[in-house]
Amino acid sequence: MASANLTLDEAKAYLKEERGGVNLYDHLSEVLLKLLIDRPIDATTMFEHLSCTVRQERYYRTESPNNSEAAADTEAVHGHPPFPGTEKNFIRAQIARINAGTVLCPAGFFTVSEEGELEVPEEAPEPKTAAELGDLSNWVHYTKELNEKYGRSTPMPPNTNDDGEEVPWEGEEFAEPLRAISEDKPGSWRVDRLPSTTSAAVGELAIARSLTWPGAVSIGVGKKFLNVYVGYGLKAKFGMDYQIQLPRKLATDFGIAPEGDTNILKFTNLVEQADVLVDPTPPEEGTEE
């Protein structure tokens, strides 16, 4: 129990530092594994003291981690295609993906500064009714999108050529901050109003469910909103049949040639020898062909 409290104190100090991007979840994955191993009685209460930015994140396992901190750092993720890392690395990556795709807030509650950071507007936002939050355009992504090619939410370090000139990275595009979920792929979200009653005495809530990450739910009404994720850490792939990954291309030992001559020792696919269409038997002496 003492070790779990120590880990949480370290996590609080870590979250107070000015850190950005998906690296924020490196230490959080260690905290989650620590709690799962030690199983403190009041884990739920302790989680309430974590940063609200990551409070809704949960990781569900079908097996208990090994009762060893060293094992958590070295335990491999078995599957295909192979995952080039440990289970802790896998948890960290999944937390970042789920957080980037499912944490929402009502539109107008935050603005983007000149530096591209989120901030609270000077004028208090107008409270939104459940009917207004029933529209996808009134929900926006709170967290930045992960770049599909580089897996980052922050720009890459400067890239320079041989002349020392800065050149842009290929494929380094990011979506605009606070983008509306109505701009996501169709069928990514479902919004409901609960309870489904017309009685004015019963307060209504708007609930946005992610169909891409099952288990991710955003709840909002008035000036309050909440994000919760309780799932298996798996992304839904509706309409996508499973296809096993094809084997990698075989490495060839050919193609080595003197500079300027690329045909020497160059391997080409084998082809069947052509059929012999002429009688190969030489004619006998004294006979006419």
C-alpha positions in Angstrom: 0.0 0.0 0.0 2.8 2.4 0.8 4.5 1.7 -2.5 1.2 2.5 -4.3 0.9 5.8 -2.5 4.5 6.6 -3.4 3.8 5.9 -7.0 0.7 8.1 -7.0 2.6 11.0 -5.3 5.3 10.7 -8.1 2.5 10.7 -10.7 1.0 13.9 -9.2 4.3 15.7 -9.3 4.9 14.4 -12.9 1.5 15.7 -14.1 2.1 19.1 -12.6 5.1 19.6 -14.8 4.8 21.3 -18.1 4.8 18.3 -20.4 2.9 17.8 -23.7 2.3 15.3 -26.4 1.8 11.5 -25.9 4.9 11.3 -23.7 2.5 12.3 -20.8 1.3 8.7 -20.7 4.7 7.0 -20.1 4.5 7.4 -16.4 0.7 6.9 -16.2 1.1 3.4 -17.7 3.5 2.6 -14.9 1.0 3.9 -12.3 -1.7 1.7 -13.7 0.4 -1.5 -13.7 1.5 -0.6 -10.1 -2.1 -0.4 -8.9 -3.0 -3.6 -10.7 -0.1 -5.5 -9.1 -0.5 -4.1 -5.5 -4.4 -3.9 -5.7 -4.9 -1.2 -3.0 -8.3 -1.1 -1.4 -9.1 2.6 -2.1 -7.7 2.7 -5.7 -10.8 4.5 -6.9 -10.4 7.3 -4.3 -6.7 7.7 -5.2 -7.5 8.0 -8.9 -9.8 11.0 -8.1 -6.7 13.0 -7.3 -5.1 12.5 -10.7 -5.2 15.1 -13.4 -8.7 15.5 -14.9 -7.0 15.3 -18.3 -6.3 11.6 -17.8 -8.9 10.7 -15.1 -11.2 8.9 -17.5 -8.5 6.5 -18.7 -8.8 2.8 -17.6 -7.0 -0.3 -18.7 -8.7 -3.7 -18.5 -6.8 -6.9 -18.4 -8.0 -10.5 -18.7 -4.9 -11.7 -16.7 -3.2 -10.4 -13.6 0.3 -8.9 -14.2 3.2 -10.8 -12.8 4.0 -9.8 -9.2 7.2 -8.2 -10.3 8.0 -4.7 -11.3 10.8 -5.9 -13.5 8.5 -8.3 -15.3 6.1 -5.5 -16.2 9.0 -3.8 -18.0 10.1 -6.9 -20.0 6.8 -8.8 -20.6 6.3 -9.2 -24.3 3.1 -8.7 -26.2 2.3 -11.9 -28.1 0.4 -11.6 -31.3 0.7 -11.0 -35.0 2.0 -8.8 -36.5 4.7 -8.7 -33.8 4.6 -5.7 -31.4 8.2 -4.3 -31.1 8.0 -3.5 -27.4 6.9 -4.6 -24.0 3.4 -4.7 -22.5 4.0 -1.4 -20.7 4.8 0.2 -24.1 1.6 -1.3 -25.5 -0.5 0.1 -22.6 1.1 3.5 -23.0 0.3 3.5 -26.8 -3.3 2.5 -26.3 -3.9 5.1 -23.6 -2.6 7.8 -25.9 -4.8 6.6 -28.9 -8.0 6.3 -26.8 -7.4 9.7 -25.2 -6.7 11.4 -28.5 -9.8 10.0 -30.1 -12.5 10.1 -27.4 -12.0 12.9 -24.9 -14.7 15.5 -25.8 -16.0 18.8 -24.4 -18.9 21.0 -25.5 -18.2 23.5 -28.2 -17.3 27.0 -26.9 -16.0 25.9 -23.6 -12.3 26.4 -24.7 -10.5 28.5 -27.2 -7.1 28.1 -29.0 -4.3 30.6 -28.1 -1.8 32.0 -30.6 0.6 29.4 -29.5 -1.9 26.6 -30.3 -2.7 25.8 -26.7 -6.2 25.4 -25.2 -7.3 28.1 -22.8 -10.5 29.1 -21.0 -12.2 32.1 -22.8 -12.4 35.4 -20.9 -16.2 35.4 -21.2 -17.9 32.5 -19.5 -19.4 30.1 -22.0 -23.2 29.8 -22.4 -24.6 26.6 -20.8 -25.8 24.1 -23.3 -29.0 22.1 -23.0 -29.3 18.4 -23.7 -31.1 19.2 -26.9 -28.2 21.3 -28.1 -25.7 18.7 -27.2 -27.8 16.2 -29.1 -26.1 17.7 -32.3 -22.7 16.3 -33.2 -21.5 19.8 -34.2 -21.8 20.9 -30.5 -19.2 18.4 -29.3 -15.5 19.0 -30.0 -12.3 17.0 -29.4 -10.5 18.3 -26.3 -7.2 16.5 -27.1 -5.0 16.9 -30.1 -5.2 14.4 -32.9 -2.3 11.9 -33.3 -0.5 12.1 -36.6 -1.2 8.8 -38.4 2.4 8.5 -39.9 4.5 9.6 -36.9 2.2 8.9 -34.0 2.7 12.3 -32.5 0.5 15.1 -31.3 3.3 17.7 -31.5 5.4 18.7 -34.5 8.5 16.8 -35.4 12.0 18.3 -34.6 13.3 20.5 -37.3 14.4 18.6 -40.4 17.4 20.1 -42.3 19.0 19.1 -45.6 22.7 18.9 -46.5 22.8 22.7 -47.0 21.4 23.3 -43.5 18.1 24.5 -44.8 15.0 23.5 -42.9 12.6 21.3 -44.9 9.2 20.1 -43.9 8.6 16.5 -42.9 6.5 14.5 -45.4 3.1 13.6 -44.1 3.3 15.9 -41.0 -0.3 17.2 -41.1 -2.4 17.7 -38.0 -6.1 18.4 -37.6 -7.2 21.7 -36.2 -7.6 21.9 -32.4 -11.1 21.7 -31.0 -12.4 20.0 -34.2 -16.1 19.1 -34.1 -16.9 15.4 -34.0 -19.2 15.9 -36.9 -16.1 16.2 -39.0 -15.1 12.6 -38.1 -15.8 9.7 -40.3 -19.6 9.0 -40.6 -20.7 6.5 -38.0 -18.0 7.3 -35.5 -20.4 8.7 -32.8 -23.9 8.1 -31.5 -25.5 10.9 -29.4 -28.5 10.2 -27.1 -30.6 12.2 -24.6 -31.4 10.4 -21.4 -33.7 9.7 -19.7 -36.1 9.5 -22.6 -39.0 11.3 -21.0 -40.9 14.5 -21.7 -41.4 15.3 -18.0 -39.9 18.7 -17.2 -39.2 17.5 -13.6 -36.6 15.0 -14.8 -33.3 16.5 -15.9 -32.0 15.4 -19.3 -28.4 14.5 -20.1 -26.7 14.3 -23.5 -24.5 11.2 -24.0 -22.0 10.9 -26.8 -20.8 7.3 -27.3 -17.8 6.5 -29.4 -18.4 3.7 -31.9 -14.8 3.7 -32.9 -13.6 3.0 -29.3 -16.4 1.0 -27.6 -16.6 1.9 -23.9 -15.8 5.6 -24.4 -18.6 7.9 -23.3 -18.9 11.7 -22.9 -21.7 13.1 -20.8 -22.7 16.8 -20.8 -25.4 19.2 -19.7 -25.3 22.9 -18.8 -21.7 23.8 -18.0 -20.7 20.3 -16.8 -19.2 17.5 -18.9 -17.5 14.3 -18.1 -15.5 11.7 -20.1 -15.4 8.0 -19.1 -13.8 5.0 -20.7 -14.5 1.5 -19.6 -13.5 -1.0 -22.3 -11.0 -3.6 -23.5 -8.6 -1.2 -25.2 -9.5 -2.5 -28.6 -10.6 -0.4 -31.6 -13.8 -1.4 -33.3 -13.4 -2.5 -36.9 -17.0 -2.8 -38.2 -17.2 -3.9 -41.8 -13.5 -4.8 -42.0 -12.9 -8.5 -42.4 -9.8 -10.0 -40.8 -6.9 -10.4 -43.1 -3.7 -12.0 -41.9 -0.6 -10.0 -42.6 1.3 -11.2 -45.7 4.9 -12.4 -45.2 7.6 -9.9 -45.7 9.5 -9.8 -48.9 12.5 -12.1 -49.1 15.9 -10.4 -49.0 17.9 -11.0 -52.2 21.7 -11.5 -52.4 21.8 -10.0 -55.9 22.0 -6.5 -57.3 25.6 -5.9 -56.4 27.3 -4.4 -59.4 30.1 -2.0 -60.2 29.1 1.6 -60.2 27.4 2.6 -63.4 26.6 -1.0 -64.5 23.4 -2.2 -62.9 22.9 -5.3 -65.1 25.8 -7.3 -63.8 24.8 -9.9 -61.3 21.2 -8.6 -61.4 18.7 -11.3 -60.5 15.7 -11.8 -62.7 12.8 -14.2 -62.2 13.3 -17.6 -63.6 11.3 -18.5 -66.7 10.6 -21.8 -68.4 12.9 -22.7 -71.3 11.3 -22.4 -74.7 10.2 -25.6 -76.5 12.4 -26.9 -79.2 10.5 -26.6 -82.4 13.3 -27.6 -84.9 14.7 -31.2 -85.2 18.0 -31.0 -83.3 19.4 -34.1 -85.0 22.2 -33.1 -87.5 21.7 -34.4 -91.1 23.7 -37.4 -92.2 26.5 -37.0 -94.7 25.6 -37.3 -98.3 22.0 -36.5 -97.8 20.2 -33.4 -98.8 18.6 -31.3 -96.2 
